[in-house]
């Protein structure tokens, strides 16, 4: 399953760091963070609940960029 989320991130480097952090989360098969469009596209592993996985993704991203927001 693939979903797109609206995000708020301040710089392109932070977006890259958030993408790297999100890729390490269990349940995430692949992720792309686009700084220009302020969107995160996440492909979830089979059988994983997107909302639960996204809570962990948000925690990981906040370690990189404390004021980032992900709308899910």
PQR file of N, CA, C, O and H, with PARSE charges and radii, in Angstrom:
ATOM      1  N   UNK A   1       0.839  -1.167   0.000 -0.4000 1.5000
ATOM      2  CA  UNK A   1       0.000   0.000   0.000 -0.0000 2.0000
ATOM      3  C   UNK A   1       0.889   1.236   0.000  0.5500 1.7000
ATOM      4  O   UNK A   1       1.905   1.276   0.694 -0.5500 1.4000
ATOM      5  N   UNK A   2       0.508   2.237  -0.774 -0.4000 1.5000
ATOM      6  CA  UNK A   2       1.268   3.474  -0.851 -0.0000 2.0000
ATOM      7  C   UNK A   2       0.349   4.636  -0.485  0.5500 1.7000
ATOM      8  O   UNK A   2      -0.788   4.711  -0.949 -0.5500 1.4000
ATOM      9  H   UNK A   2      -0.318   2.205  -1.337  0.4000 1.0000
ATOM     10  N   UNK A   3       0.857   5.544   0.355 -0.4000 1.5000
ATOM     11  CA  UNK A   3       0.077   6.710   0.752 -0.0000 2.0000
ATOM     12  C   UNK A   3       0.940   7.958   0.677  0.5500 1.7000
ATOM     13  O   UNK A   3       2.158   7.896   0.846 -0.5500 1.4000
ATOM     14  H   UNK A   3       1.781   5.483   0.732  0.4000 1.0000
ATOM     15  N   UNK A   4       0.295   9.095   0.422 -0.4000 1.5000
ATOM     16  CA  UNK A   4       0.978  10.385   0.368 -0.0000 2.0000
ATOM     17  C   UNK A   4       0.513  11.235   1.538  0.5500 1.7000
ATOM     18  O   UNK A   4      -0.681  11.329   1.821 -0.5500 1.4000
ATOM     19  H   UNK A   4      -0.694   9.145   0.285  0.4000 1.0000
ATOM     20  N   UNK A   5       1.472  11.848   2.210 -0.4000 1.5000
ATOM     21  CA  UNK A   5       1.195  12.683   3.377 -0.0000 2.0000
ATOM     22  C   UNK A   5       1.742  14.077   3.161  0.5500 1.7000
ATOM     23  O   UNK A   5       2.817  14.255   2.586 -0.5500 1.4000
ATOM     24  H   UNK A   5       2.442  11.771   1.980  0.4000 1.0000
ATOM     25  N   UNK A   6       0.982  15.078   3.633 -0.4000 1.5000
ATOM     26  CA  UNK A   6       1.450  16.459   3.600 -0.0000 2.0000
ATOM     27  C   UNK A   6       2.363  16.653   4.800  0.5500 1.7000
ATOM     28  O   UNK A   6       2.030  16.253   5.916 -0.5500 1.4000
ATOM     29  H   UNK A   6       0.110  14.933   4.099  0.4000 1.0000
ATOM     30  N   UNK A   7       3.526  17.275   4.561 -0.4000 1.5000
ATOM     31  CA  UNK A   7       4.482  17.500   5.637 -0.0000 2.0000
ATOM     32  C   UNK A   7       4.874  18.969   5.690  0.5500 1.7000
ATOM     33  O   UNK A   7       4.619  19.729   4.756 -0.5500 1.4000
ATOM     34  H   UNK A   7       3.796  17.599   3.655  0.4000 1.0000
ATOM     35  N   UNK A   8       5.497  19.356   6.796 -0.4000 1.5000
ATOM     36  CA  UNK A   8       6.108  20.670   6.916 -0.0000 2.0000
ATOM     37  C   UNK A   8       7.537  20.451   7.350  0.5500 1.7000
ATOM     38  O   UNK A   8       7.802  19.946   8.441 -0.5500 1.4000
ATOM     39  H   UNK A   8       5.704  18.739   7.555  0.4000 1.0000
ATOM     40  N   UNK A   9       8.462  20.841   6.475 -0.4000 1.5000
ATOM     41  CA  UNK A   9       9.881  20.706   6.769 -0.0000 2.0000
ATOM     42  C   UNK A   9      10.576  21.974   6.251  0.5500 1.7000
ATOM     43  O   UNK A   9      10.191  22.526   5.220 -0.5500 1.4000
ATOM     44  H   UNK A   9       8.246  21.252   5.589  0.4000 1.0000
ATOM     45  N   UNK A  10      11.599  22.425   6.979 -0.4000 1.5000
ATOM     46  CA  UNK A  10      12.196  23.731   6.716 -0.0000 2.0000
ATOM     47  C   UNK A  10      13.263  23.776   5.619  0.5500 1.7000
ATOM     48  O   UNK A  10      13.447  24.811   4.979 -0.5500 1.4000
ATOM     49  H   UNK A  10      11.912  21.977   7.817  0.4000 1.0000
ATOM     50  N   UNK A  11      13.962  22.668   5.401 -0.4000 1.5000
ATOM     51  CA  UNK A  11      15.039  22.723   4.401 -0.0000 2.0000
ATOM     52  C   UNK A  11      15.191  21.375   3.696  0.5500 1.7000
ATOM     53  O   UNK A  11      14.741  20.342   4.190 -0.5500 1.4000
ATOM     54  H   UNK A  11      13.812  21.827   5.922  0.4000 1.0000
ATOM     55  N   UNK A  12      15.832  21.413   2.539 -0.4000 1.5000
ATOM     56  CA  UNK A  12      16.004  20.201   1.739 -0.0000 2.0000
ATOM     57  C   UNK A  12      16.874  19.177   2.459  0.5500 1.7000
ATOM     58  O   UNK A  12      16.609  17.978   2.378 -0.5500 1.4000
ATOM     59  H   UNK A  12      16.198  22.252   2.138  0.4000 1.0000
ATOM     60  N   UNK A  13      17.903  19.631   3.158 -0.4000 1.5000
ATOM     61  CA  UNK A  13      18.763  18.704   3.887 -0.0000 2.0000
ATOM     62  C   UNK A  13      17.975  17.973   4.972  0.5500 1.7000
ATOM     63  O   UNK A  13      18.137  16.767   5.154 -0.5500 1.4000
ATOM     64  H   UNK A  13      18.119  20.605   3.224  0.4000 1.0000
ATOM     65  N   UNK A  14      17.132  18.697   5.684 -0.4000 1.5000
ATOM     66  CA  UNK A  14      16.292  18.068   6.719 -0.0000 2.0000
ATOM     67  C   UNK A  14      15.340  17.047   6.092  0.5500 1.7000
ATOM     68  O   UNK A  14      15.085  15.992   6.673 -0.5500 1.4000
ATOM     69  H   UNK A  14      17.001  19.677   5.536  0.4000 1.0000
ATOM     70  N   UNK A  15      14.824  17.361   4.920 -0.4000 1.5000
ATOM     71  CA  UNK A  15      13.935  16.428   4.217 -0.0000 2.0000
ATOM     72  C   UNK A  15      14.683  15.135   3.902  0.5500 1.7000
ATOM     73  O   UNK A  15      14.129  14.045   4.049 -0.5500 1.4000
ATOM     74  H   UNK A  15      15.031  18.218   4.448  0.4000 1.0000
ATOM     75  N   UNK A  16      15.939  15.249   3.471 -0.4000 1.5000
ATOM     76  CA  UNK A  16      16.744  14.053   3.181 -0.0000 2.0000
ATOM     77  C   UNK A  16      17.000  13.245   4.447  0.5500 1.7000
ATOM     78  O   UNK A  16      16.936  12.015   4.425 -0.5500 1.4000
ATOM     79  H   UNK A  16      16.390  16.134   3.351  0.4000 1.0000
ATOM     80  N   UNK A  17      17.291  13.933   5.550 -0.4000 1.5000
ATOM     81  CA  UNK A  17      17.532  13.244   6.819 -0.0000 2.0000
ATOM     82  C   UNK A  17      16.264  12.553   7.315  0.5500 1.7000
ATOM     83  O   UNK A  17      16.322  11.449   7.857 -0.5500 1.4000
ATOM     84  H   UNK A  17      17.343  14.931   5.568  0.4000 1.0000
ATOM     85  N   UNK A  18      15.116  13.211   7.126 -0.4000 1.5000
ATOM     86  CA  UNK A  18      13.831  12.608   7.515 -0.0000 2.0000
ATOM     87  C   UNK A  18      13.558  11.359   6.680  0.5500 1.7000
ATOM     88  O   UNK A  18      13.072  10.353   7.197 -0.5500 1.4000
ATOM     89  H   UNK A  18      15.068  14.108   6.686  0.4000 1.0000
ATOM     90  N   UNK A  19      13.870  11.428   5.393 -0.4000 1.5000
ATOM     91  CA  UNK A  19      13.674  10.272   4.510 -0.0000 2.0000
ATOM     92  C   UNK A  19      14.527   9.099   4.980  0.5500 1.7000
ATOM     93  O   UNK A  19      14.046   7.969   5.052 -0.5500 1.4000
ATOM     94  H   UNK A  19      14.265  12.245   4.973  0.4000 1.0000
ATOM     95  N   UNK A  20      15.788   9.364   5.297 -0.4000 1.5000
ATOM     96  CA  UNK A  20      16.681   8.307   5.784 -0.0000 2.0000
ATOM     97  C   UNK A  20      16.177   7.703   7.093  0.5500 1.7000
ATOM     98  O   UNK A  20      16.224   6.487   7.276 -0.5500 1.4000
ATOM     99  H   UNK A  20      16.179  10.282   5.239  0.4000 1.0000
ATOM    100  N   UNK A  21      15.695   8.550   8.004 -0.4000 1.5000
ATOM    101  CA  UNK A  21      15.181   8.073   9.290 -0.0000 2.0000
ATOM    102  C   UNK A  21      13.929   7.222   9.093  0.5500 1.7000
ATOM    103  O   UNK A  21      13.775   6.189   9.745 -0.5500 1.4000
ATOM    104  H   UNK A  21      15.657   9.539   7.855  0.4000 1.0000
ATOM    105  N   UNK A  22      13.036   7.647   8.199 -0.4000 1.5000
ATOM    106  CA  UNK A  22      11.778   6.934   7.963 -0.0000 2.0000
ATOM    107  C   UNK A  22      12.026   5.563   7.332  0.5500 1.7000
ATOM    108  O   UNK A  22      11.287   4.615   7.600 -0.5500 1.4000
ATOM    109  H   UNK A  22      13.162   8.487   7.670  0.4000 1.0000
ATOM    110  N   UNK A  23      13.057   5.455   6.498 -0.4000 1.5000
ATOM    111  CA  UNK A  23      13.354   4.182   5.833 -0.0000 2.0000
ATOM    112  C   UNK A  23      13.757   3.099   6.828  0.5500 1.7000
ATOM    113  O   UNK A  23      13.656   1.912   6.519 -0.5500 1.4000
ATOM    114  H   UNK A  23      13.656   6.225   6.281  0.4000 1.0000
ATOM    115  N   UNK A  24      14.211   3.489   8.012 -0.4000 1.5000
ATOM    116  CA  UNK A  24      14.661   2.534   9.020 -0.0000 2.0000
ATOM    117  C   UNK A  24      13.524   1.986   9.883  0.5500 1.7000
ATOM    118  O   UNK A  24      13.739   1.067  10.674 -0.5500 1.4000
ATOM    119  H   UNK A  24      14.293   4.454   8.263  0.4000 1.0000
ATOM    120  N   UNK A  25      12.319   2.539   9.741 -0.4000 1.5000
ATOM    121  CA  UNK A  25      11.182   2.141  10.567 -0.0000 2.0000
ATOM    122  C   UNK A  25      10.606   0.814  10.074  0.5500 1.7000
ATOM    123  O   UNK A  25      10.412   0.612   8.875 -0.5500 1.4000
ATOM    124  H   UNK A  25      12.145   3.286   9.099  0.4000 1.0000
ATOM    125  N   UNK A  26      10.340  -0.076  11.012 -0.4000 1.5000
ATOM    126  CA  UNK A  26       9.714  -1.357  10.685 -0.0000 2.0000
ATOM    127  C   UNK A  26       8.316  -1.085  10.123  0.5500 1.7000
ATOM    128  O   UNK A  26       7.534  -0.341  10.714 -0.5500 1.4000
ATOM    129  H   UNK A  26      10.497   0.089  11.986  0.4000 1.0000
ATOM    130  N   UNK A  27       8.019  -1.687   8.993 -0.4000 1.5000
ATOM    131  CA  UNK A  27       6.721  -1.492   8.354 -0.0000 2.0000
ATOM    132  C   UNK A  27       6.802  -0.599   7.132  0.5500 1.7000
ATOM    133  O   UNK A  27       5.870  -0.553   6.330 -0.5500 1.4000
ATOM    134  H   UNK A  27       8.655  -2.291   8.513  0.4000 1.0000
ATOM    135  N   UNK A  28       7.922   0.119   6.983 -0.4000 1.5000
ATOM    136  CA  UNK A  28       8.117   0.988   5.819 -0.0000 2.0000
ATOM    137  C   UNK A  28       8.929   0.235   4.774  0.5500 1.7000
ATOM    138  O   UNK A  28      10.072  -0.149   5.021 -0.5500 1.4000
ATOM    139  H   UNK A  28       8.680   0.082   7.635  0.4000 1.0000
ATOM    140  N   UNK A  29       8.331   0.028   3.606 -0.4000 1.5000
ATOM    141  CA  UNK A  29       9.042  -0.640   2.512 -0.0000 2.0000
ATOM    142  C   UNK A  29       9.901   0.365   1.752  0.5500 1.7000
ATOM    143  O   UNK A  29      11.022   0.053   1.351 -0.5500 1.4000
ATOM    144  H   UNK A  29       7.402   0.340   3.405  0.4000 1.0000
ATOM    145  N   UNK A  30       9.369   1.579   1.554 -0.4000 1.5000
ATOM    146  CA  UNK A  30      10.107   2.635   0.870 -0.0000 2.0000
ATOM    147  C   UNK A  30       9.452   3.968   1.213  0.5500 1.7000
ATOM    148  O   UNK A  30       8.262   4.030   1.524 -0.5500 1.4000
ATOM    149  H   UNK A  30       8.458   1.832   1.880  0.4000 1.0000
ATOM    150  N   UNK A  31      10.249   5.035   1.149 -0.4000 1.5000
ATOM    151  CA  UNK A  31       9.723   6.369   1.431 -0.0000 2.0000
ATOM    152  C   UNK A  31      10.483   7.395   0.607  0.5500 1.7000
ATOM    153  O   UNK A  31      11.688   7.276   0.388 -0.5500 1.4000
ATOM    154  H   UNK A  31      11.215   4.985   0.896  0.4000 1.0000
ATOM    155  N   UNK A  32       9.747   8.410   0.154 -0.4000 1.5000
ATOM    156  CA  UNK A  32      10.338   9.535  -0.561 -0.0000 2.0000
ATOM    157  C   UNK A  32       9.810  10.807   0.068  0.5500 1.7000
ATOM    158  O   UNK A  32       8.600  10.971   0.225 -0.5500 1.4000
ATOM    159  H   UNK A  32       8.768   8.507   0.332  0.4000 1.0000
ATOM    160  N   UNK A  33      10.709  11.710   0.430 -0.4000 1.5000
ATOM    161  CA  UNK A  33      10.314  13.013   0.963 -0.0000 2.0000
ATOM    162  C   UNK A  33      10.689  14.054  -0.071  0.5500 1.7000
ATOM    163  O   UNK A  33      11.851  14.154  -0.465 -0.5500 1.4000
ATOM    164  H   UNK A  33      11.692  11.578   0.302  0.4000 1.0000
ATOM    165  N   UNK A  34       9.702  14.834  -0.516 -0.4000 1.5000
ATOM    166  CA  UNK A  34       9.929  15.876  -1.504 -0.0000 2.0000
ATOM    167  C   UNK A  34       9.805  17.231  -0.820  0.5500 1.7000
ATOM    168  O   UNK A  34       8.711  17.649  -0.440 -0.5500 1.4000
ATOM    169  H   UNK A  34       8.759  14.753  -0.196  0.4000 1.0000
ATOM    170  N   UNK A  35      10.943  17.915  -0.668 -0.4000 1.5000
ATOM    171  CA  UNK A  35      10.954  19.216  -0.002 -0.0000 2.0000
ATOM    172  C   UNK A  35      10.162  20.254  -0.791  0.5500 1.7000
ATOM    173  O   UNK A  35       9.443  21.059  -0.200 -0.5500 1.4000
ATOM    174  H   UNK A  35      11.831  17.576  -0.977  0.4000 1.0000
ATOM    175  N   UNK A  36      10.283  20.247  -2.113 -0.4000 1.5000
ATOM    176  CA  UNK A  36       9.619  21.258  -2.942 -0.0000 2.0000
ATOM    177  C   UNK A  36       8.098  21.187  -2.846  0.5500 1.7000
ATOM    178  O   UNK A  36       7.434  22.222  -2.790 -0.5500 1.4000
ATOM    179  H   UNK A  36      10.868  19.593  -2.594  0.4000 1.0000
ATOM    180  N   UNK A  37       7.542  19.984  -2.827 -0.4000 1.5000
ATOM    181  CA  UNK A  37       6.083  19.845  -2.764 -0.0000 2.0000
ATOM    182  C   UNK A  37       5.585  19.669  -1.332  0.5500 1.7000
ATOM    183  O   UNK A  37       4.379  19.666  -1.083 -0.5500 1.4000
ATOM    184  H   UNK A  37       8.081  19.143  -2.873  0.4000 1.0000
ATOM    185  N   UNK A  38       6.538  19.521  -0.373 -0.4000 1.5000
ATOM    186  CA  UNK A  38       6.192  19.309   1.035 -0.0000 2.0000
ATOM    187  C   UNK A  38       5.314  18.061   1.195  0.5500 1.7000
ATOM    188  O   UNK A  38       4.291  18.084   1.880 -0.5500 1.4000
ATOM    189  H   UNK A  38       7.518  19.524  -0.575  0.4000 1.0000
ATOM    190  N   UNK A  39       5.745  16.968   0.541 -0.4000 1.5000
ATOM    191  CA  UNK A  39       5.004  15.708   0.613 -0.0000 2.0000
ATOM    192  C   UNK A  39       5.927  14.555   0.931  0.5500 1.7000
ATOM    193  O   UNK A  39       7.106  14.557   0.576 -0.5500 1.4000
ATOM    194  H   UNK A  39       6.576  16.949  -0.015  0.4000 1.0000
ATOM    195  N   UNK A  40       5.364  13.567   1.609 -0.4000 1.5000
ATOM    196  CA  UNK A  40       6.059  12.323   1.926 -0.0000 2.0000
ATOM    197  C   UNK A  40       5.231  11.192   1.334  0.5500 1.7000
ATOM    198  O   UNK A  40       4.046  11.060   1.640 -0.5500 1.4000
ATOM    199  H   UNK A  40       4.407  13.565   1.897  0.4000 1.0000
ATOM    200  N   UNK A  41       5.849  10.379   0.490 -0.4000 1.5000
ATOM    201  CA  UNK A  41       5.175   9.237  -0.102 -0.0000 2.0000
ATOM    202  C   UNK A  41       5.756   7.988   0.553  0.5500 1.7000
ATOM    203  O   UNK A  41       6.956   7.729   0.475 -0.5500 1.4000
ATOM    204  H   UNK A  41       6.812  10.486   0.242  0.4000 1.0000
ATOM    205  N   UNK A  42       4.883   7.223   1.199 -0.4000 1.5000
ATOM    206  CA  UNK A  42       5.319   6.041   1.953 -0.0000 2.0000
ATOM    207  C   UNK A  42       4.685   4.797   1.360  0.5500 1.7000
ATOM    208  O   UNK A  42       3.475   4.745   1.141 -0.5500 1.4000
ATOM    209  H   UNK A  42       3.908   7.434   1.263  0.4000 1.0000
ATOM    210  N   UNK A  43       5.520   3.788   1.099 -0.4000 1.5000
ATOM    211  CA  UNK A  43       5.018   2.474   0.687 -0.0000 2.0000
ATOM    212  C   UNK A  43       5.212   1.547   1.877  0.5500 1.7000
ATOM    213  O   UNK A  43       6.328   1.354   2.361 -0.5500 1.4000
ATOM    214  H   UNK A  43       6.503   3.830   1.277  0.4000 1.0000
ATOM    215  N   UNK A  44       4.116   0.982   2.332 -0.4000 1.5000
ATOM    216  CA  UNK A  44       4.119   0.146   3.538 -0.0000 2.0000
ATOM    217  C   UNK A  44       4.339  -1.320   3.199  0.5500 1.7000
ATOM    218  O   UNK A  44       3.960  -1.792   2.127 -0.5500 1.4000
ATOM    219  H   UNK A  44       3.210   1.138   1.939  0.4000 1.0000
ATOM    220  N   UNK A  45       4.962  -2.035   4.141 -0.4000 1.5000
ATOM    221  CA  UNK A  45       5.120  -3.478   3.988 -0.0000 2.0000
ATOM    222  C   UNK A  45       3.755  -4.143   4.087  0.5500 1.7000
ATOM    223  O   UNK A  45       2.843  -3.631   4.737 -0.5500 1.4000
ATOM    224  H   UNK A  45       5.270  -1.653   5.013  0.4000 1.0000
ATOM    225  N   UNK A  46       3.634  -5.280   3.438 -0.4000 1.5000
ATOM    226  CA  UNK A  46       2.380  -6.050   3.436 -0.0000 2.0000
ATOM    227  C   UNK A  46       1.924  -6.357   4.867  0.5500 1.7000
ATOM    228  O   UNK A  46       2.712  -6.823   5.690 -0.5500 1.4000
ATOM    229  H   UNK A  46       4.374  -5.695   2.910  0.4000 1.0000
ATOM    230  N   UNK A  47       0.653  -6.091   5.150 -0.4000 1.5000
ATOM    231  CA  UNK A  47       0.072  -6.450   6.440 -0.0000 2.0000
ATOM    232  C   UNK A  47       0.320  -5.454   7.560  0.5500 1.7000
ATOM    233  O   UNK A  47      -0.120  -5.685   8.686 -0.5500 1.4000
ATOM    234  H   UNK A  47       0.013  -5.712   4.481  0.4000 1.0000
ATOM    235  N   UNK A  48       1.008  -4.359   7.290 -0.4000 1.5000
ATOM    236  CA  UNK A  48       1.278  -3.357   8.329 -0.0000 2.0000
ATOM    237  C   UNK A  48       0.190  -2.294   8.311  0.5500 1.7000
ATOM    238  O   UNK A  48      -0.305  -1.915   7.250 -0.5500 1.4000
ATOM    239  H   UNK A  48       1.365  -4.171   6.375  0.4000 1.0000
ATOM    240  N   UNK A  49      -0.176  -1.820   9.493 -0.4000 1.5000
ATOM    241  CA  UNK A  49      -1.206  -0.793   9.647 -0.0000 2.0000
ATOM    242  C   UNK A  49      -0.565   0.589   9.449  0.5500 1.7000
ATOM    243  O   UNK A  49       0.255   1.001  10.269 -0.5500 1.4000
ATOM    244  H   UNK A  49       0.227  -2.128  10.355  0.4000 1.0000
ATOM    245  N   UNK A  50      -0.925   1.312   8.374 -0.4000 1.5000
ATOM    246  CA  UNK A  50      -0.280   2.594   8.084 -0.0000 2.0000
ATOM    247  C   UNK A  50      -0.288   3.597   9.241  0.5500 1.7000
ATOM    248  O   UNK A  50       0.719   4.261   9.484 -0.5500 1.4000
ATOM    249  H   UNK A  50      -1.591   0.977   7.708  0.4000 1.0000
ATOM    250  N   UNK A  51      -1.396   3.712   9.948 -0.4000 1.5000
ATOM    251  CA  UNK A  51      -1.468   4.708  11.024 -0.0000 2.0000
ATOM    252  C   UNK A  51      -0.468   4.405  12.141  0.5500 1.7000
ATOM    253  O   UNK A  51       0.170   5.315  12.669 -0.5500 1.4000
ATOM    254  H   UNK A  51      -2.214   3.172   9.751  0.4000 1.0000
ATOM    255  N   UNK A  52      -0.332   3.131  12.496 -0.4000 1.5000
ATOM    256  CA  UNK A  52       0.626   2.749  13.547 -0.0000 2.0000
ATOM    257  C   UNK A  52       2.066   2.985  13.081  0.5500 1.7000
ATOM    258  O   UNK A  52       2.898   3.475  13.845 -0.5500 1.4000
ATOM    259  H   UNK A  52      -0.851   2.391  12.067  0.4000 1.0000
ATOM    260  N   UNK A  53       2.352   2.636  11.834 -0.4000 1.5000
ATOM    261  CA  UNK A  53       3.696   2.832  11.284 -0.0000 2.0000
ATOM    262  C   UNK A  53       4.019   4.326  11.231  0.5500 1.7000
ATOM    263  O   UNK A  53       5.140   4.729  11.545 -0.5500 1.4000
ATOM    264  H   UNK A  53       1.677   2.238  11.213  0.4000 1.0000
ATOM    265  N   UNK A  54       3.046   5.145  10.837 -0.4000 1.5000
ATOM    266  CA  UNK A  54       3.281   6.581  10.705 -0.0000 2.0000
ATOM    267  C   UNK A  54       3.559   7.250  12.051  0.5500 1.7000
ATOM    268  O   UNK A  54       4.264   8.258  12.106 -0.5500 1.4000
ATOM    269  H   UNK A  54       2.137   4.818  10.582  0.4000 1.0000
ATOM    270  N   UNK A  55       3.017   6.706  13.125 -0.4000 1.5000
ATOM    271  CA  UNK A  55       3.333   7.244  14.458 -0.0000 2.0000
ATOM    272  C   UNK A  55       4.822   7.088  14.731  0.5500 1.7000
ATOM    273  O   UNK A  55       5.452   7.993  15.277 -0.5500 1.4000
ATOM    274  H   UNK A  55       2.445   5.888  13.081  0.4000 1.0000
ATOM    275  N   UNK A  56       5.386   5.945  14.355 -0.4000 1.5000
ATOM    276  CA  UNK A  56       6.814   5.687  14.541 -0.0000 2.0000
ATOM    277  C   UNK A  56       7.652   6.541  13.582  0.5500 1.7000
ATOM    278  O   UNK A  56       8.725   7.022  13.947 -0.5500 1.4000
ATOM    279  H   UNK A  56       4.874   5.210  13.912  0.4000 1.0000
ATOM    280  N   UNK A  57       7.157   6.723  12.365 -0.4000 1.5000
ATOM    281  CA  UNK A  57       7.853   7.575  11.392 -0.0000 2.0000
ATOM    282  C   UNK A  57       7.921   9.004  11.927  0.5500 1.7000
ATOM    283  O   UNK A  57       8.968   9.647  11.848 -0.5500 1.4000
ATOM    284  H   UNK A  57       6.286   6.332  12.068  0.4000 1.0000
ATOM    285  N   UNK A  58       6.816   9.498  12.467 -0.4000 1.5000
ATOM    286  CA  UNK A  58       6.798  10.859  13.013 -0.0000 2.0000
ATOM    287  C   UNK A  58       7.794  11.003  14.152  0.5500 1.7000
ATOM    288  O   UNK A  58       8.511  12.001  14.220 -0.5500 1.4000
ATOM    289  H   UNK A  58       5.966   8.976  12.531  0.4000 1.0000
ATOM    290  N   UNK A  59       7.852  10.022  15.049 -0.4000 1.5000
ATOM    291  CA  UNK A  59       8.826  10.061  16.155 -0.0000 2.0000
ATOM    292  C   UNK A  59      10.249  10.155  15.614  0.5500 1.7000
ATOM    293  O   UNK A  59      11.051  10.957  16.094 -0.5500 1.4000
ATOM    294  H   UNK A  59       7.270   9.211  14.994  0.4000 1.0000
ATOM    295  N   UNK A  60      10.559   9.329  14.612 -0.4000 1.5000
ATOM    296  CA  UNK A  60      11.902   9.320  14.024 -0.0000 2.0000
ATOM    297  C   UNK A  60      12.215  10.652  13.349  0.5500 1.7000
ATOM    298  O   UNK A  60      13.328  11.167  13.463 -0.5500 1.4000
ATOM    299  H   UNK A  60       9.908   8.678  14.222  0.4000 1.0000
ATOM    300  N   UNK A  61      11.237  11.200  12.652 -0.4000 1.5000
ATOM    301  CA  UNK A  61      11.452  12.472  11.955 -0.0000 2.0000
ATOM    302  C   UNK A  61      11.622  13.628  12.929  0.5500 1.7000
ATOM    303  O   UNK A  61      12.384  14.557  12.661 -0.5500 1.4000
ATOM    304  H   UNK A  61      10.333  10.782  12.560  0.4000 1.0000
ATOM    305  N   UNK A  62      10.927  13.579  14.046 -0.4000 1.5000
ATOM    306  CA  UNK A  62      11.046  14.647  15.046 -0.0000 2.0000
ATOM    307  C   UNK A  62      12.421  14.647  15.708  0.5500 1.7000
ATOM    308  O   UNK A  62      12.854  15.677  16.224 -0.5500 1.4000
ATOM    309  H   UNK A  62      10.308  12.824  14.264  0.4000 1.0000
ATOM    310  N   UNK A  63      13.113  13.506  15.702 -0.4000 1.5000
ATOM    311  CA  UNK A  63      14.481  13.466  16.223 -0.0000 2.0000
ATOM    312  C   UNK A  63      15.419  14.239  15.294  0.5500 1.7000
ATOM    313  O   UNK A  63      16.399  14.834  15.740 -0.5500 1.4000
ATOM    314  H   UNK A  63      12.761  12.669  15.283  0.4000 1.0000
ATOM    315  N   UNK A  64      15.105  14.219  14.002 -0.4000 1.5000
ATOM    316  CA  UNK A  64      15.904  14.920  12.999 -0.0000 2.0000
ATOM    317  C   UNK A  64      15.514  16.396  12.944  0.5500 1.7000
ATOM    318  O   UNK A  64      16.376  17.275  12.955 -0.5500 1.4000
ATOM    319  H   UNK A  64      14.308  13.735  13.640  0.4000 1.0000
ATOM    320  N   UNK A  65      14.220  16.655  12.886 -0.4000 1.5000
ATOM    321  CA  UNK A  65      13.669  17.999  12.720 -0.0000 2.0000
ATOM    322  C   UNK A  65      12.546  18.160  13.747  0.5500 1.7000
ATOM    323  O   UNK A  65      11.397  17.824  13.461 -0.5500 1.4000
ATOM    324  H   UNK A  65      13.520  15.941  12.877  0.4000 1.0000
ATOM    325  N   UNK A  66      12.870  18.676  14.948 -0.4000 1.5000
ATOM    326  CA  UNK A  66      11.889  18.728  16.043 -0.0000 2.0000
ATOM    327  C   UNK A  66      10.564  19.427  15.719  0.5500 1.7000
ATOM    328  O   UNK A  66       9.534  19.088  16.301 -0.5500 1.4000
ATOM    329  H   UNK A  66      13.803  18.949  15.181  0.4000 1.0000
ATOM    330  N   UNK A  67      10.578  20.391  14.805 -0.4000 1.5000
ATOM    331  CA  UNK A  67       9.337  21.103  14.498 -0.0000 2.0000
ATOM    332  C   UNK A  67       8.649  20.625  13.220  0.5500 1.7000
ATOM    333  O   UNK A  67       7.758  21.305  12.710 -0.5500 1.4000
ATOM    334  H   UNK A  67      11.415  20.667  14.333  0.4000 1.0000
ATOM    335  N   UNK A  68       9.052  19.461  12.694 -0.4000 1.5000
ATOM    336  CA  UNK A  68       8.390  18.936  11.492 -0.0000 2.0000
ATOM    337  C   UNK A  68       6.977  18.464  11.837  0.5500 1.7000
ATOM    338  O   UNK A  68       6.677  18.096  12.973 -0.5500 1.4000
ATOM    339  H   UNK A  68       9.776  18.909  13.108  0.4000 1.0000
ATOM    340  N   UNK A  69       6.144  18.490  10.839 -0.4000 1.5000
ATOM    341  CA  UNK A  69       4.766  18.011  10.993 -0.0000 2.0000
ATOM    342  C   UNK A  69       4.437  17.079   9.838  0.5500 1.7000
ATOM    343  O   UNK A  69       4.838  17.312   8.698 -0.5500 1.4000
ATOM    344  H   UNK A  69       6.387  18.789   9.916  0.4000 1.0000
ATOM    345  N   UNK A  70       3.703  16.024  10.152 -0.4000 1.5000
ATOM    346  CA  UNK A  70       3.199  15.105   9.126 -0.0000 2.0000
ATOM    347  C   UNK A  70       1.700  14.956   9.368  0.5500 1.7000
ATOM    348  O   UNK A  70       1.278  14.559  10.454 -0.5500 1.4000
ATOM    349  H   UNK A  70       3.378  15.835  11.078  0.4000 1.0000
ATOM    350  N   UNK A  71       0.913  15.270   8.372 -0.4000 1.5000
ATOM    351  CA  UNK A  71      -0.551  15.156   8.504 -0.0000 2.0000
ATOM    352  C   UNK A  71      -0.999  13.768   8.086  0.5500 1.7000
ATOM    353  O   UNK A  71      -0.900  13.398   6.916 -0.5500 1.4000
ATOM    354  H   UNK A  71       1.256  15.592   7.490  0.4000 1.0000
ATOM    355  N   UNK A  72      -1.502  12.989   9.068 -0.4000 1.5000
ATOM    356  CA  UNK A  72      -2.035  11.662   8.756 -0.0000 2.0000
ATOM    357  C   UNK A  72      -3.245  11.362   9.595  0.5500 1.7000
ATOM    358  O   UNK A  72      -3.831  10.287   9.471 -0.5500 1.4000
ATOM    359  H   UNK A  72      -1.582  13.289  10.018  0.4000 1.0000
TER
END
